[in-house]
């Protein structure tokens, strides 16, 4: 992926939003979901391509556990932006249920729904058991689950069990990943692929290489289409952006301490909270995060594009104050020529 062959500029690719529907300290799920719809409406106005929500369970700081319900809420409150899952954790569900849910969403909002699928549980083992009851899937049967799900959409009445709504609908399916497994599978099936660079930066380039090398043209795609996730926290000044980023840093800090919670307000000095070991671990996990003024963010996003040759970027911004979060997404849209 040499920079010499790169001709892509930020203005050439699509930008999208990954919203973890953060519940902030002092807030509630109700406020988080209200802010989600508000951000989606602004993102639509600012030229973002799609708005994805993620399935997480037993997380007091994330309001999007019932992902399909929130997708319906966002799609119903917007008019043109694509809305979807980033992702649905398929091992938690019977494929038929997901086919029916997304068939319903596509029937309500034709041509606007994406179905991004992940292989991880999106939660801890105890919660995974509570979700799955007697199902013992560890994700190893993910390819078979994907195949079953796709068959519900494509069957045209040929299967003994039919997804209604769902059958015969053209709902784009994406595979999501933070390692090479889904990258290879997406390539083999000729599906679009989204990589979680925002929390697995070291695996980004190897996974994209695997995806592109294994890609087989399909009736869905003639050539690979790769989207990369990236944390972006933009503000008018470097100092403000760095301070806003401490909310995200605290979130990951408490996650690695096995004590996840609500999104905390920014602090002046993270060195008062983390140990040197924790700081190093977080810097590795959040290594691809882009934090700074408009000029800094524009430069670093272009460097990231040069490295990844991505076809699209999906932006995550874990920012405590909703107005600051809106402004960060607005800045990204402005520097990429979308607004």
Backbone torsions as a table, in degrees:
resi	resn	phi	psi	omega
1	UNK	NA	63.0	-176.7
2	UNK	-69.5	140.9	176.9
3	UNK	-64.8	-24.6	-176.2
4	UNK	-65.5	-28.5	-178.3
5	UNK	-89.6	-3.1	-174.5
6	UNK	-79.4	131.2	174.3
7	UNK	-126.1	0.9	-178.0
8	UNK	-77.3	134.1	170.9
9	UNK	-112.3	162.8	179.6
10	UNK	-54.6	-36.2	-178.2
11	UNK	-69.8	-13.9	-177.5
12	UNK	-86.1	-18.9	-174.3
13	UNK	-111.2	162.9	176.6
14	UNK	-81.5	146.9	172.1
15	UNK	-116.1	141.2	-180.0
16	UNK	-134.5	174.5	-175.9
17	UNK	-118.6	130.9	167.1
18	UNK	-107.2	116.9	-177.0
19	UNK	-112.9	117.1	175.8
20	UNK	-88.2	11.5	177.7
21	UNK	45.3	60.7	-172.7
22	UNK	-66.8	132.0	170.4
23	UNK	-93.9	117.3	-175.1
24	UNK	-90.6	158.4	172.6
25	UNK	-57.9	126.2	-177.1
26	UNK	89.7	-3.7	-179.6
27	UNK	-106.8	-158.6	-178.8
28	UNK	-155.6	168.2	175.4
29	UNK	-61.5	-36.2	179.6
30	UNK	-61.0	-45.4	178.0
31	UNK	-65.6	-41.3	-179.8
32	UNK	-59.4	-43.7	-177.9
33	UNK	-72.7	-32.0	173.2
34	UNK	-63.5	-42.6	178.5
35	UNK	-66.7	-34.6	177.0
36	UNK	-58.6	-48.8	-179.1
37	UNK	-65.6	-37.8	178.8
38	UNK	-64.3	-43.8	177.9
39	UNK	-63.2	-40.6	180.0
40	UNK	-61.7	-41.8	179.1
41	UNK	-64.4	-40.1	176.7
42	UNK	-67.5	-42.6	-179.8
43	UNK	-59.9	-40.0	177.0
44	UNK	-60.8	-44.8	-179.1
45	UNK	-66.9	-32.5	-176.5
46	UNK	-87.7	2.5	172.7
47	UNK	93.1	13.9	175.3
48	UNK	-69.8	149.3	-172.4
49	UNK	-84.7	-45.9	-177.7
50	UNK	-142.7	160.1	-176.5
51	UNK	-132.3	109.4	-174.6
52	UNK	-110.5	146.3	177.6
53	UNK	-122.3	151.1	-171.1
54	UNK	-116.3	146.2	178.1
55	UNK	-88.0	114.5	171.9
56	UNK	-134.4	146.3	-178.9
57	UNK	-126.8	153.0	178.8
58	UNK	57.3	34.3	178.6
59	UNK	-119.2	111.5	-174.9
60	UNK	-71.1	-8.9	-179.3
61	UNK	-105.3	7.5	-177.4
62	UNK	-131.6	127.1	-171.4
63	UNK	-100.3	7.1	-171.0
64	UNK	-106.9	32.7	-178.9
65	UNK	-61.8	-40.1	175.8
66	UNK	-88.6	71.0	-166.4
67	UNK	-58.1	-43.2	-178.2
68	UNK	-63.1	-35.8	179.2
69	UNK	-66.0	-43.2	-179.0
70	UNK	-68.0	-36.8	176.2
71	UNK	-59.1	-43.8	177.8
72	UNK	-61.9	-39.7	178.6
73	UNK	-62.1	-45.3	-178.3
74	UNK	-70.1	-44.5	-179.2
75	UNK	-63.6	-37.0	179.6
76	UNK	-69.5	-23.3	-178.7
77	UNK	-98.8	2.8	177.3
78	UNK	-127.3	177.1	-174.1
79	UNK	-126.5	-25.2	-173.7
80	UNK	-135.0	-28.7	-176.8
81	UNK	-64.1	140.5	175.0
82	UNK	-70.2	144.5	-178.3
83	UNK	-130.9	136.6	-177.7
84	UNK	-165.5	-165.6	-174.2
85	UNK	-108.3	133.4	175.8
86	UNK	-132.0	57.8	7.9
87	UNK	-144.9	-176.7	165.4
88	UNK	-82.3	127.2	180.0
89	UNK	-86.4	93.6	-166.9
90	UNK	-59.0	-34.8	178.2
91	UNK	-60.5	-17.5	178.1
92	UNK	-79.5	-7.6	-167.4
93	UNK	-135.9	154.4	165.3
94	UNK	-73.5	129.9	-179.7
95	UNK	-54.0	-33.7	178.9
96	UNK	-60.0	-41.5	-179.4
97	UNK	-63.2	-42.8	179.2
98	UNK	-66.7	-39.2	176.8
99	UNK	-60.2	-42.3	179.5
100	UNK	-68.6	-42.8	-179.2
101	UNK	-63.2	-47.5	-177.7
102	UNK	-78.1	-26.1	169.9
103	UNK	-63.7	-37.6	176.8
104	UNK	-66.9	-45.4	179.4
105	UNK	-61.1	-44.6	179.6
106	UNK	-65.8	-33.4	177.3
107	UNK	-69.3	-33.6	178.3
108	UNK	-77.7	-36.3	-174.0
109	UNK	-131.4	71.4	-172.1
110	UNK	-58.1	134.1	175.1
111	UNK	75.7	12.6	-175.9
112	UNK	-125.0	1.1	-171.1
113	UNK	-107.6	133.3	174.0
114	UNK	-114.1	145.4	176.6
115	UNK	-121.0	96.1	175.2
116	UNK	-90.7	132.6	-173.7
117	UNK	-118.5	133.1	175.5
118	UNK	-115.7	160.2	-177.2
119	UNK	-101.6	-19.3	-179.0
120	UNK	-77.6	161.8	179.2
121	UNK	-74.5	-22.1	-176.6
122	UNK	71.5	20.5	-177.6
123	UNK	-168.8	-171.4	178.1
124	UNK	-87.3	170.2	-174.9
125	UNK	-64.8	-39.3	-179.4
126	UNK	-62.9	-43.5	179.4
127	UNK	-69.2	-36.9	177.4
128	UNK	-59.4	-40.4	177.9
129	UNK	-65.4	-40.9	179.0
130	UNK	-62.9	-33.5	179.0
131	UNK	-73.9	-40.7	-168.4
132	UNK	-97.8	-15.2	-178.3
133	UNK	54.0	-108.2	-174.2
134	UNK	-90.7	1.8	176.8
135	UNK	-78.7	136.8	-175.6
136	UNK	-115.4	28.1	-179.0
137	UNK	-66.5	130.1	173.7
138	UNK	-107.2	12.7	-178.0
139	UNK	94.5	-9.5	-178.3
140	UNK	-68.2	-22.9	178.5
141	UNK	-97.4	18.7	-178.8
142	UNK	-56.1	-44.5	179.0
143	UNK	-58.8	-39.1	178.9
144	UNK	-68.2	-37.6	177.3
145	UNK	-63.8	-43.1	178.2
146	UNK	-60.9	-43.5	180.0
147	UNK	-62.4	-43.4	178.6
148	UNK	-62.7	-44.4	179.9
149	UNK	-61.2	-46.0	-179.5
150	UNK	-63.0	-35.8	179.5
151	UNK	-64.8	-33.7	177.6
152	UNK	-62.4	-37.4	179.2
153	UNK	-74.8	-34.1	-170.7
154	UNK	-97.2	-4.3	-166.3
155	UNK	-66.3	-33.7	-176.1
156	UNK	51.9	41.0	174.0
157	UNK	88.6	4.2	-175.0
158	UNK	-86.0	-13.0	-178.9
159	UNK	-94.7	148.9	-179.7
160	UNK	-65.9	-29.7	174.9
161	UNK	-110.4	128.0	-174.1
162	UNK	-116.8	141.4	177.2
163	UNK	-90.9	112.7	179.8
164	UNK	-131.7	113.5	-3.9
165	UNK	-72.0	160.7	177.8
166	UNK	142.4	-48.9	-177.7
167	UNK	-57.7	127.8	176.5
168	UNK	81.7	0.7	-178.4
169	UNK	-90.9	145.2	-179.1
170	UNK	-97.4	88.4	-179.9
171	UNK	-108.0	115.8	-179.0
172	UNK	-59.3	126.5	176.3
173	UNK	-105.2	128.6	175.8
174	UNK	-113.3	148.4	168.0
175	UNK	-104.5	137.2	-178.6
176	UNK	-112.0	149.1	179.4
177	UNK	-161.4	161.6	172.8
178	UNK	-126.4	11.7	176.7
179	UNK	-148.5	-163.0	-174.3
180	UNK	-86.3	-15.4	-172.8
181	UNK	-59.6	-57.2	-177.9
182	UNK	-71.3	-26.1	176.5
183	UNK	-61.6	-47.3	178.9
184	UNK	-65.2	-42.4	-178.4
185	UNK	-64.7	-44.5	178.9
186	UNK	-60.8	-41.2	178.2
187	UNK	-63.6	-45.5	-177.9
188	UNK	-63.1	-36.5	-178.4
189	UNK	-86.3	-8.5	-178.3
190	UNK	69.4	38.6	-179.7
191	UNK	-108.0	157.8	173.2
192	UNK	-67.2	151.9	-173.8
193	UNK	-130.4	136.5	176.2
194	UNK	-122.4	125.4	-177.1
195	UNK	-106.7	138.8	-175.2
196	UNK	-85.1	64.7	178.4
197	UNK	-61.6	-24.2	-174.0
198	UNK	-68.1	-18.7	172.9
199	UNK	-133.5	3.7	176.9
200	UNK	-137.9	59.1	-171.2
201	UNK	-63.5	-34.2	-175.2
202	UNK	-67.0	-25.1	-178.3
203	UNK	-90.7	-2.2	-170.7
204	UNK	-60.0	-58.6	-174.8
205	UNK	-66.2	-41.9	175.8
206	UNK	-60.6	-39.9	-179.5
207	UNK	-67.4	-41.3	178.7
208	UNK	-64.3	-38.4	177.5
209	UNK	-63.9	-43.5	177.3
210	UNK	-59.9	-45.7	-179.4
211	UNK	-59.4	-50.5	-176.3
212	UNK	-68.0	-37.2	-179.0
213	UNK	-69.3	-33.8	-177.8
214	UNK	-91.0	-0.4	-172.3
215	UNK	-66.2	131.8	174.7
216	UNK	-120.0	122.4	179.9
217	UNK	-55.2	144.2	-177.3
218	UNK	-136.8	-179.3	175.8
219	UNK	-72.9	-7.2	177.4
220	UNK	-92.2	-46.7	-176.0
221	UNK	-137.4	139.3	174.0
222	UNK	-87.0	-28.6	-179.5
223	UNK	-141.8	162.4	-176.1
224	UNK	-58.6	146.8	173.6
225	UNK	-134.9	111.0	-174.1
226	UNK	-116.3	130.4	173.9
227	UNK	-113.7	140.8	179.2
228	UNK	-120.4	139.6	176.5
229	UNK	-88.0	141.0	179.9
230	UNK	-148.1	134.8	173.2
231	UNK	-77.8	124.7	176.5
232	UNK	-129.8	124.6	174.9
233	UNK	-125.8	107.4	-175.2
234	UNK	-114.9	143.5	176.5
235	UNK	-150.4	174.9	-176.3
236	UNK	-65.2	-28.4	-179.3
237	UNK	-130.4	157.7	176.0
238	UNK	-58.6	-42.9	-175.2
239	UNK	-63.0	-43.3	-179.7
240	UNK	-67.0	-41.9	179.9
241	UNK	-62.1	-44.0	179.9
242	UNK	-62.7	-37.3	178.4
243	UNK	-69.1	-43.3	178.3
244	UNK	-59.8	-34.4	-177.0
245	UNK	-67.6	-15.8	-178.9
246	UNK	-68.1	-20.9	174.7
247	UNK	-66.7	-45.6	176.8
248	UNK	-63.0	-41.9	-179.6
249	UNK	-64.0	-40.1	176.6
250	UNK	-64.7	-38.8	179.8
251	UNK	-59.2	-46.8	179.0
252	UNK	-69.8	-35.4	178.6
253	UNK	-59.2	-48.6	-178.8
254	UNK	-72.7	-23.2	175.4
255	UNK	-69.0	-44.9	179.4
256	UNK	-72.4	-18.9	172.5
257	UNK	-84.2	4.8	-179.3
258	UNK	60.4	37.3	178.8
259	UNK	-138.7	58.8	-177.6
260	UNK	-65.6	150.3	-179.5
261	UNK	-155.2	-161.2	-179.2
262	UNK	-74.8	158.5	-178.4
263	UNK	-68.1	123.7	-173.1
264	UNK	-90.8	156.2	176.2
265	UNK	-65.7	158.8	178.8
266	UNK	-63.1	156.5	176.0
267	UNK	-126.3	164.0	-178.0
268	UNK	-80.8	-28.7	-172.4
269	UNK	-147.4	104.8	179.4
270	UNK	-68.0	-22.7	-179.5
271	UNK	-63.6	-17.8	176.0
272	UNK	-79.6	-11.5	-175.3
273	UNK	-110.1	-38.1	-174.6
274	UNK	-106.9	156.4	173.1
275	UNK	-85.2	163.0	176.6
276	UNK	-55.8	-38.2	178.2
277	UNK	-64.3	-45.4	179.7
278	UNK	-63.4	-38.9	179.0
279	UNK	-61.8	-44.0	179.7
280	UNK	-64.7	-41.0	-180.0
281	UNK	-64.3	-41.3	-179.4
282	UNK	-69.7	-38.2	179.6
283	UNK	-64.8	-31.2	176.2
284	UNK	-71.6	-43.9	-177.0
285	UNK	-72.0	-34.3	-178.8
286	UNK	-102.1	23.0	-171.5
287	UNK	-63.1	-24.6	-179.0
288	UNK	-93.0	2.5	-178.6
289	UNK	-64.4	142.5	-178.2
290	UNK	-116.7	116.1	-172.0
291	UNK	-132.0	129.7	175.9
292	UNK	156.3	-165.4	178.8
293	UNK	-73.8	169.5	178.1
294	UNK	-53.5	-40.3	-178.7
295	UNK	-66.1	-44.3	179.2
296	UNK	-63.3	-45.9	-177.6
297	UNK	-63.7	-42.2	179.8
298	UNK	-61.3	-45.6	-179.0
299	UNK	-63.3	-46.9	-175.5
300	UNK	-70.6	-34.3	175.8
301	UNK	-64.6	-39.4	178.6
302	UNK	-66.4	-40.7	177.2
303	UNK	-61.6	-41.8	179.1
304	UNK	-64.0	-39.2	177.3
305	UNK	-66.3	-41.1	177.5
306	UNK	-58.2	-41.2	-177.1
307	UNK	-72.2	-43.6	-171.0
308	UNK	-92.0	-22.6	-173.7
309	UNK	53.4	35.2	-177.2
310	UNK	-63.9	151.1	174.3
311	UNK	-88.6	-17.5	-177.9
312	UNK	-160.6	150.5	173.2
313	UNK	-121.0	138.2	176.3
314	UNK	-114.7	122.5	-167.1
315	UNK	-99.1	127.2	173.1
316	UNK	-108.6	137.1	179.5
317	UNK	-141.2	98.1	177.8
318	UNK	-88.4	90.9	-175.4
319	UNK	-123.8	133.1	-171.8
320	UNK	-64.9	-49.2	-175.8
321	UNK	-87.7	127.6	-174.4
322	UNK	-62.1	-39.3	180.0
323	UNK	-64.0	-40.5	177.1
324	UNK	-66.0	-36.2	178.7
325	UNK	-66.0	-44.6	175.9
326	UNK	-58.4	-45.8	-177.5
327	UNK	-63.0	-37.1	178.8
328	UNK	-61.4	-47.2	178.7
329	UNK	-65.8	-34.6	178.6
330	UNK	-65.8	-42.0	178.5
331	UNK	-60.6	-44.1	179.9
332	UNK	-60.9	-42.3	178.4
333	UNK	-63.3	-38.8	-179.6
334	UNK	-67.4	-45.6	-175.7
335	UNK	-72.3	-21.7	178.8
336	UNK	-93.0	3.4	176.9
337	UNK	72.4	23.6	-179.8
338	UNK	-89.4	-27.0	-172.9
339	UNK	-101.0	NA	NA
